[in-house]
């Protein structure tokens, strides 16, 4: 199964098992908008809880807020979003479809990287243990040819980005023979800029209404509350403010399921520091955030840093934590040194003094900021895409299993009476369920054969299945099946809580940070 095929299967699996649904589906849906089902919302909430506790519980100098989606329109002028929050778009004249010009070029470069990796994989297979990858990359003619092509296009693209040269964007697309995936032609328009913010009106009448925006990021809600938090919390620099909330972007080229949507959720933390210390803090937060990701247990090899070559207007350093999705390494989290751009501009536009008095040095200054910003939906997709597996069993059958890290799993344990119509078994199973549900999100399941129930729980990522059988009435033990190993063991009912807690407790993840 190719990665594209795997991704399509995953999307279908998410719908079938209650993780993610197309929004407004009975009305034929709404493009690039998705609803979280009964399993998806539990997974999403567990991810948010892991992030929130790691930020606010493990750091005494980080606190949380929840700011509004609607904000004063001048905020977006001060932040630069009104004037500069744009995407370079290009249309294909034959298909009438619109694309992001920079994404078309990035995808082209990604395909060249894939070709190089395929050549390296061939070399590994051919030479086995004697394979010297570094030497192969430096001498193989196919690799060198593709590498030279990559460097040429990449350098042109980098220069075009820095100069905001949209004519060069189009020329790169033409020169590389990048075609529209729908029409298969290179009949492209010029590249144009398109602002990504959704606007709406606030007011009782059309004439008297004010134009406001749905926030395109949650960070500005933190910045405009900096003084409130700093004063009421008596916060001393360095300190941080964390927030989880919805944001909205009118993405023209929304794609790849929940990777890029028009309505999404962010987990952001702005860390306020003394000017001149920002690069040291930037390095520390890079290390801290990567540790948070790897700690989940999805393999350190599936993450990498990607430093920005073109910095945003507010930054003096920026990097992305990228994850290996089925469609390649893509951004999962951004870490930025935002300088004092935001607080400085809000001070300028609002006329309010936004500074910090340092009692130790006796000086006042506008703090600098290190930002960590992660997409909740992208984290959900990363977990699901890594967890989805189709495993061949000894009996020739195939089981579909979501190997979701146990602390993040939607359902922690399923309680199952061996047979449905036995009051003693169902009564004991319900008693166990009622006892465990105060500590864990559990599911009671008595429909179908025990084998089918196991498969159903595997498909939603449940770490433990607890079966109550006739012996349970005598020895007060149950059979506990592990999702990942499929091993079964007999466990006293009195020890169930401790057994489950050891594997699924979110605090165990936090203790490793």
N, C-alpha and C positions, 0 to 999 in steps of 0.2 A: 504494500500500500504506500503510495507516494504521500508526501507531506500535505499536498493540496487535498488529496482524497481523505486523509486522516482528519483534516480540519473540517471538511464537510460532514464527516461522520460525527465529529464532536458537537458541531452545531445542532445536528438532528438529535443527538443524545441529550443535550441540554434541554431541548423542548420536551422530549418524550418523558423525561424523569423529573420535570418540575423545577429545573434550575433557571432557565431564561426563556421567555416567550417574546415573539414579535409583538410590539405594542399595537393596540387597536386592531388585532388580527381579524375579528369578525367583520371589520370594515375594510378589509384588504391591506391593513397595516399602515404604518407611517415610517418612511425610510429613515434608517439609522437611529431609531428609537426603540428601546427594548424594556420590557418589564421583568422583574425578578420574581420567580415563582417561589413556592413554599420551601424548596431546598436551596435555591439560589440566595434568598434573603438571609437564611441562617449562615451560609458560607460567608456572605458579604459582611454580616454583622460580626462574625468571629474574626475576620481579617481586620475590621475597624477596631475591635476591642484589643487585639494584639498590638496594633499601632498606637492606639490611644494610651494604653497602659505603659507601653515602652517609653512614650514621650513624657507623660505627666506623672506617672508613679515612680519611675526610675530616675527622674531628674527633678530634684527639689526646686530648681530654678526655672521650670517650664510649667505654665498653667494653660488652661483651655478656655476658649470662648465659643459662642455660636452667634455669628452676625447675620444680618438680613440679606436676602437675595436682592431686594430693591434697595438701591442706594442713591444718594444725591448725584445727579448727572455730572456735576463738576468734578467728582472723584475720578471719573473716567477721562476727563480732560487732563487732570493733574497726572494721572498714571501713564498717559500717552496712548491709551487705547483708542480714543476717538480719532486721533491723527495717524496712528502707526500700526494698529492691530489688523494687519491685512495678509491675505494669501495671494501669491501670483497664480492666476488662473489662465488656462488656455482651452479653446474649444476646437473640436474636430468638426469641420464643415460638413462632412458626409454623414456621420452618426448623430450630429447635434449634441454630443455628450461633452461635458465640461470636466477638466482635470486640473489638478495642481501641477504646475510645470516643474517645480522643484522635486515633487514626489516621483514624477515620470523619470527624471534624471537619476534620482537616488535608486529607484528600482532597477534601472539599467545598470548602474554600478554594482548593485547587489547581485545581478545575474552574472556579471563578470567574476565577482568573488566566488560564486557558486561553481563556475567552471574551473577556477583555480583549485578549489577544495576537492572537486571530483578528480582532477589530475593527481592531486596528492594522495587521495584514497586509492587510486589505481596503483600508484607507486608502492604504497604500503602493502597492498595485496600481492603485488608481483615479487617484491624483495623480502617480505616477511620481517624477521628479527634483525636482519642486516640493514634495514632501511634507515637512511640518514635524512630526515625530513628537511633539516636546514640546508644541507647540500643540494637536495632535490629541488627545493624552491629557488636556489641560486643558480642552478645550471640547466634545468629542464627547459627545452625550447618552447614548449607549449605554455608552460607557466610564465616564462619570461615575456612571451608575446602578449598574453592576456594582462600581465602586470603592467606592461608598457601602455597598453590601451587604457587600462584603468587610470594610470597616473595622468595621462594626457587629458582625459575627460574630467577627472577629478579636479585638476588644476584650473581648467577653464571654468568649471562650475563654481569653484571656490572664489575665483576672481569676479565672476558675475554676481555672486551673492554679496561680496563686499562692496561692489559698486552699484548694487541694485540695478543691474543692466538687464532689463527684461528682453531686449532684442537679442542679447547673447543667449539667454535661456532658450528662446525659440530656435536660434541657430544651432545650438548644441543638440536639441531634439531632432532637428532636420538632419544634421551631419551624422548623427548616430543611427539614423533610420528608425527612430522610435515611432511605432505605429499605434493608432487607436485600437484597443483590444476588441472593440465592437465592429468597426468598419474595416480594420486592417490597412488603413491608408495613413499617409503623412500630410494630409490636407489640413494644416493647422492655421488657426487665426493668430493674431498677435497676442502677447501675454499682457494681461491687465491685472490691476490690484482690486481686491474685493474685501470690504470690511466684514469681520466675522461676528460682530455683536448683534444680538437680537434687540430690537427696540420696541417699546410699547408706550402707551399714554397713561398718565395718572391725572385724574381730574374728573369732574362731573359732566362737563360738556366738551365737545370736540374743540371748540374755539378756545376754551379756557384751560385745556389740558396741557400738561408739561410732558415732553418726551423724556423718558427714562430708559434705562437699559437693564436687561437681565445680566447679572454679573458674569463675565467670561472667566473669572478666577476668584478664589476665595481670599487671596492674599490681601487685597485692599481693605477688606473688612477688618483685618488684623491691624493694618497700619493706621487706619483712622480711629481705632480704639487703643492705640499705643499709650496715650496719656492717661486714659481712664484706668487701664490695667496697671500701669506703672505706679500711679498714685494710690489707688485703692488697695493694691496688693503690696505696697511699699517695696517694689521690686528694685533690686540693685543689678546693674550691668556687671557681667553678662546674664541675660535672662531670655526666655523664649515664650512665645504665645502660639498655641496649637489650635487647629480648627479642622473639623470635618464638615463638608457641606457640598451642596449642588452648585454646578456651574454650567453655563450654556454657551455654545459656539455654533454659529450657523455654517457648519462644515459643508462645503459643496461636494467634497470628495470623501464623504464618510464611508468607511469600508472596513473589511476584516472583522465582521461581527461586532462585538462590544469593544474592540480596540480603539475605534475612533467614532464617537457618537456626538449627537447634537446636545443631548442632556446627559451629564455625567457627574461623577462625584469625586472630590479631591480630598486628600489628607495633607494638609500643609502646616509647616511650622516655620515661623520667622524668629530667628535668634539675633537679639540686639547686642551689639558689641562696641567696644571702643575703636575708633578709627585707627588704622595702622596695624591692628591685630587680625584683620579679616582673612588673610591668606593662611595663617596658622589655624584659625577656626574652620576655614574651608576644608583644609586637609583633615582635621579631626572629624568633621561631620561626614566627609566621604568615607572614612574608615568605619564610623559608627553605623551609618546607613547600610553599607555593604554587609556588615556583620549581622544586622537585623534580617536582611534578606536570606543570607546563607544559613542562618540559624533555623529557618523553617524546615530545611532538610531536602531541598530540591536540587542539590548538587552545585558546588561552587563553580564548576566548569560551565554552567549555564548562565553565568552572569559575567559582565565585563563593564568597564568604564569606557565612555566615549566622550573625550574632551571636545568642547565646542571650538570650531575654528573661527566662526563668525559669532562674536558676542552680541547679545541684546544691548540696546542702548543704555540699559540701567546697570549692566554687569561689568566687573573687571576679572571674573573667573567663572567658569561654568562647566559642568560635566553632567552626563546622563549615566544612570545605572541601566544598562541594557540587559534584557532577558532573551533567551533563545526560544522564541515562539515557533510554531510550525512553519511560519512564513519568514523565519530568519531572526537575527538579533535586532530587537527594536526597543525604543525607550520605555522604561517602566517608571523611573523616577528621575527628577531633575534636581540638581544641587547647584545653587547659584550664590555668588557673592554679589549682592545687589547694591553695594556701596550705601550712600545715604540718599539715593535718588528719590525713593518714594516719600520718606519723611520730609525731605527737603522740599519736594514739590507740593506736598499737602500743606506745609507751612506757608509756602508762597501763595497758593491758590486760596487758602482759607483765611489767611491773615492771622492765624493763631500761632503762637510760639510753641514749637514742638522740639524741645531740647531736653538734655539730661544734665543735671548738676551732679558732678562726681564729688562726693564728700571727702574722698581720700586725697585727690589732687587739687580740689578747689576750683576746677574748671568746668565750664559748660560746653556741651557739643551736641551736634545732631548724630545720633548713633548710626553706625553701619549695620548692615543686616546680612546674615547668611540664611538662605531659604532652602528648605527641603520640601519638595512637592511631589506627591505620588498619586497616581490615578487608582481609585478603588476598583473600578471596573477592569482596568488592565491587570491589577493584581488577581482578581477573580479569574480572568482569562488565563493568566500565567499558571495559576494553581490547577485549573481544570485541564489545560492542554498538557501539562506535565503529568497529571494524575491518570489520564485516560490510557487504558491498556487493554489489549485483546490477547488473552493467554490461552495457549493450547494445553489441554489437560490430558492426563494419561489415557483416559477412556476415548480419546479422539474428539471430544467436544471442545468448544471454545467458550471461555467465560469473559465477559466484559466487566472490568473492575475500575473504579476510580480510587487510586491510591492516594487520596487526599491526606496530607499530614494530619494525624489524629486530632490534635487540639483545634484544628480548623474545620473538621468534618461537621456537616449539618446535623446528622444524627450520630450520637456517640455509641448507642447500643440498641439492638432490637430484641425484644422479649417475645418468645414464641412457644406456645404450648405445642407439644408434639402432634396432637390431634385436636380438632376443633370442638367436637361434640362431647367432650368429657368435662363435666363440671368441676371435678377435683383438679384437673390439670389447668383448665382455664382460670379457676379461682386462684390457684397458687401463682400462676403467671401474672394475673392482674395485681396480686399482692406485691410481687417483686417490682412490677412496673410502678405501682403507687409509691413504693419505697425509694426507687432510684430517681424518679422524675424531679425531685426537689434539688438534686445535685447535677443531673445530666439531662440533656435533651434526648429522650428515648422514644422509640416507636413500638407499639404493640402490633403484632402481625400473626394472624391465625389462618389466613386464606391460602389455599393451594398446598402442595406437598412441601415438605421441609426443604428439599433441594431447590425448588423454584423460589422459595422465600430467601434462601441463601443468595441465589443469583440476583434477586431483586435488591437485596441490601448491598451486595457487591457493587451494583450499578450506580448506587447513590453514595458509595464511599463509607458505609457504616463500619467502624473498626471492629465491633464485637457483635456476635449473634449469641443470644442466651436461650438455650432450648430446655424447656421443662418437660421431663418425661415421667413415666410411671415410677421409675426408681427414685425420682425426686421426692415423691410422697413419703418414701421410707428413709432415705439417707440424707435428706435435706441438702442435696447437692444438685447442681445443674451442669449441663454441657456448654462450655464457652468456646466458640469458634473464632479464631483470629482471621480477619479479612485478608491480610497480606500473605500469611503462610498457609492458610486453610487448615492449620493444626487445631485439634480439639482436645480440651482437657476438662476433667471433672473438677468443679470448684464448689466449695461450700457456699451456700447462699449468703451466709454472714460475711463472707470475704469479697463479695462482688464489688461493693463500692470501692474498696481499696484497690482492687485489681484494675478497674476501669479508670479510676482517678490517676493512677500512676502513668497511664499512657495518654490520657486526653486532657489533663488539666493544663489550661493555658499558662498558668503560673510557672510550670516547668520550662516552657519556652523562655519566659522572662528571666528565669534564674540563670540561663546560659548566656545572657547578654553581658 
